[in-house]
Amino acid sequence: MVKGRSIPSPDPRANQLLASLPEPDYEDLAAKLERVPMPLGMAVYESGGAQGFVYFPADSIVSLLYVLEDGASTEIAVTGNEGLVGIALFMGGESTPSRAVVQSAGHGYRVRGAILKKLFESSGNVQHLLLRFTQALITQMTQTAVCNRHHAVDQQLCRWLLLMLDRLDSSEVLMTQELIANMLGVRREGVTEAAGKLQAEGLIEYRRGRIRVLDRHRLEARVCECYSVVKREYDRLLARPEAALAAPARA
């Protein structure tokens, strides 16, 4: 991950969706992609605002948040290099009630929504792949809602950490307890207590806005079922590039 160091920007195919495209479709899209920095806190789009671009994170992570009228927000999904941000632009909408904010800095690639929509409509390969990603994203959103309603804060924190680790090249997550509380939609005191439990059990080490996972295997044993449900669905739908190749050919 890019964390303030001078590291060469990743290739577009660092994004798994772009890497999964058959060569003709990839070449069509690659010529129109624009590499962009995605700094921490960048608003990729705002709730209800017009969306002009679709973003493909390469080594960054974007949090999708639902914002209430009083300004409170809760994370409903995260997207890293396994996917894209801006499904409304090829699913028939121009805006969405959620907000998208970069929660782990890096780079990504963007393309105008109209360009991707045209390719989505003309290429069966692209359509098949993007619909599979959309299905996986909906699963994550649904399971997040279930988890936030039925599971303890320490289990939610385990799920959130594992989802982050799946999208990072590191065992360390840069995030304050206050921001995690905002993501989970709980009080900061709840996150403090949950992090304390996991640290006492030797699963994580927390200090100065940094959480380092010490034992991922035990963290996976500690987490609720929601993490495995989401991971299995992403693996089933997206971890098989040949699925895209087997899709209908360009119309």
C-alpha positions in Angstrom: 0.0 0.0 0.0 1.0 3.6 -0.5 1.6 5.3 2.8 3.4 8.5 2.0 6.4 6.8 0.5 7.7 7.2 -3.1 6.4 3.9 -4.6 5.7 3.4 -8.3 2.0 3.5 -9.1 0.4 0.1 -9.7 -0.6 -1.1 -13.2 -4.3 -1.1 -14.0 -4.4 -4.8 -13.7 -3.6 -4.5 -10.1 -7.4 -4.2 -10.0 -8.8 -7.7 -10.2 -11.9 -6.7 -12.3 -9.7 -5.1 -14.9 -7.3 -8.1 -14.8 -10.2 -10.4 -15.4 -11.3 -8.8 -18.6 -10.6 -10.6 -21.9 -7.8 -8.8 -23.8 -10.0 -7.1 -26.4 -12.3 -5.6 -23.7 -9.4 -4.7 -21.6 -7.7 -2.9 -24.4 -10.9 -1.0 -25.2 -11.1 0.2 -21.6 -7.4 0.7 -20.8 -7.0 3.4 -23.5 -9.7 5.5 -21.7 -8.5 4.9 -18.1 -7.1 7.8 -16.1 -4.7 7.0 -13.2 -5.6 9.1 -10.2 -4.3 9.4 -6.6 -6.8 8.4 -3.9 -5.6 10.1 -0.7 -7.1 9.3 2.7 -10.4 11.0 3.3 -11.0 11.8 -0.4 -14.8 11.8 -1.2 -15.1 9.7 -4.3 -18.8 10.8 -4.5 -21.3 12.3 -2.1 -24.8 11.1 -1.1 -27.3 12.1 -3.7 -24.6 13.8 -5.8 -24.1 13.3 -9.5 -21.5 10.7 -10.4 -19.4 11.3 -13.5 -16.7 8.6 -13.1 -16.4 4.9 -12.1 -13.3 4.2 -10.0 -11.2 1.0 -10.0 -9.0 1.0 -6.8 -5.6 -0.4 -7.4 -4.0 -0.3 -3.9 -6.5 1.9 -2.1 -9.7 1.0 -0.2 -13.0 2.9 -0.4 -15.7 2.8 2.3 -19.3 3.1 1.2 -21.2 4.9 3.9 -24.9 5.6 4.5 -25.4 9.1 5.9 -28.3 10.0 8.0 -30.0 13.5 8.2 -28.2 14.3 11.4 -24.9 13.7 9.8 -24.3 10.3 11.5 -22.9 7.6 9.1 -22.5 3.9 9.0 -20.3 1.8 6.7 -22.3 -0.5 4.5 -19.5 -2.0 2.4 -15.8 -1.7 1.5 -14.3 -1.9 -1.9 -10.6 -2.4 -2.8 -8.7 -3.8 -5.7 -11.3 -6.6 -6.1 -13.9 -4.2 -7.5 -15.1 -0.8 -8.5 -16.9 2.2 -7.0 -19.9 3.6 -8.9 -22.2 0.8 -9.9 -25.1 3.2 -10.3 -23.5 4.5 -13.5 -23.9 1.2 -15.3 -27.0 0.0 -13.5 -29.2 2.7 -14.8 -28.9 5.4 -12.1 -26.9 8.7 -12.0 -26.6 9.0 -8.2 -26.9 6.9 -5.0 -27.9 7.7 -1.3 -24.6 6.4 -0.1 -21.3 8.3 0.2 -17.9 6.9 -0.9 -14.8 7.9 1.0 -11.2 6.6 0.7 -10.3 4.9 4.0 -6.9 3.6 2.9 -4.8 5.8 0.7 -3.3 4.7 -2.6 -4.0 5.0 -6.3 -6.8 3.9 -8.6 -8.0 4.3 -12.2 -11.2 6.0 -13.3 -13.2 6.1 -16.5 -16.2 8.2 -17.4 -19.4 6.5 -16.5 -20.8 7.0 -20.1 -17.8 5.1 -21.5 -18.2 2.1 -19.1 -22.0 2.0 -19.6 -21.5 1.8 -23.4 -19.0 -1.0 -23.0 -21.3 -2.7 -20.5 -24.1 -2.6 -23.0 -22.0 -3.8 -26.0 -19.9 -6.5 -24.4 -21.3 -9.6 -22.9 -18.0 -10.3 -21.1 -18.0 -6.9 -19.4 -21.6 -7.1 -18.5 -21.2 -10.6 -17.0 -18.2 -9.6 -14.9 -19.7 -6.4 -13.6 -23.0 -8.0 -12.7 -21.1 -10.7 -10.7 -19.3 -8.0 -8.8 -22.5 -6.2 -8.1 -24.1 -9.4 -6.8 -21.1 -9.8 -4.4 -21.3 -6.2 -3.3 -25.0 -6.6 -2.5 -24.2 -9.7 -0.5 -21.6 -7.7 1.6 -24.1 -4.9 2.2 -26.8 -7.3 3.3 -24.5 -9.2 5.6 -23.2 -6.0 7.1 -26.7 -5.0 8.0 -27.4 -8.4 9.6 -24.0 -8.3 11.5 -24.6 -4.8 12.9 -28.1 -5.9 14.2 -27.3 -9.3 15.7 -23.6 -9.5 16.6 -21.4 -8.1 19.4 -19.1 -5.1 18.7 -16.0 -7.3 19.1 -17.3 -9.7 16.4 -18.1 -6.7 14.1 -14.6 -5.4 14.7 -13.1 -8.8 13.8 -15.2 -8.8 10.6 -14.1 -5.3 9.7 -10.4 -6.0 10.3 -10.5 -9.2 8.2 -12.2 -7.4 5.3 -9.5 -4.7 5.4 -6.7 -7.3 5.5 -8.1 -9.0 2.5 -7.6 -5.7 0.6 -4.2 -4.7 2.0 -0.6 -5.9 1.5 0.0 -5.5 5.2 -1.2 -6.9 8.6 -1.5 -3.3 9.9 -4.5 -1.0 9.6 -4.2 2.7 10.1 -7.4 3.8 11.7 -8.4 5.5 15.0 -11.0 4.0 17.3 -13.2 7.0 16.7 -13.3 6.4 12.9 -13.9 2.7 13.4 -16.8 3.6 15.7 -18.2 5.8 12.9 -17.7 3.0 10.4 -19.5 0.4 12.5 -22.2 2.9 13.7 -21.5 2.3 17.4 -20.1 4.4 20.3 -16.4 4.9 20.6 -16.5 3.3 24.1 -17.8 0.1 22.5 -14.9 0.0 20.1 -12.4 0.7 22.9 -13.8 -2.2 24.9 -13.8 -4.5 21.9 -10.3 -3.6 20.9 -9.2 -4.2 24.5 -10.6 -7.7 24.5 -8.9 -8.6 21.2 -5.6 -7.2 22.4 -5.9 -9.0 25.8 -6.4 -12.3 23.8 -3.2 -11.6 21.8 -5.1 -11.2 18.5 -4.2 -7.5 17.8 -1.9 -4.8 19.0 -3.4 -1.3 19.1 -1.6 2.0 19.6 -1.7 5.6 18.2 -4.3 4.9 15.5 -2.6 1.7 14.3 -4.0 -1.7 14.6 -1.7 -4.6 13.9 -3.1 -8.1 13.5 -0.9 -10.5 15.4 -2.8 -13.8 14.7 -5.1 -13.9 11.7 -6.0 -17.5 12.1 -7.3 -16.9 15.6 -9.1 -13.7 14.4 -10.9 -15.8 11.8 -11.9 -18.3 14.5 -13.1 -15.4 16.7 -15.2 -13.7 14.0 -18.9 -14.2 13.4 -20.3 -16.1 10.4 -20.8 -12.9 8.4 -17.2 -12.7 7.3 -17.1 -16.2 5.8 -20.4 -15.6 4.1 -19.1 -12.5 2.3 -15.7 -14.0 1.5 -17.2 -17.2 0.0 -19.5 -15.1 -2.2 -16.6 -12.9 -3.4 -14.5 -15.9 -4.1 -17.3 -17.7 -5.9 -18.2 -14.8 -8.1 -14.9 -13.0 -8.7 -11.9 -15.3 -8.0 -12.3 -17.1 -11.3 -11.2 -15.1 -14.3 -12.2 -17.9 -16.6 -15.8 -17.1 -15.7 -15.5 -13.9 -17.6 -14.1 -15.7 -20.6 -17.0 -18.1 -20.6 -19.5 -15.3 -20.7 -21.4 -14.4 -23.9 -19.3 -12.7 -26.6 -19.5 -9.1 -27.6 -22.9 -8.3 -29.1 
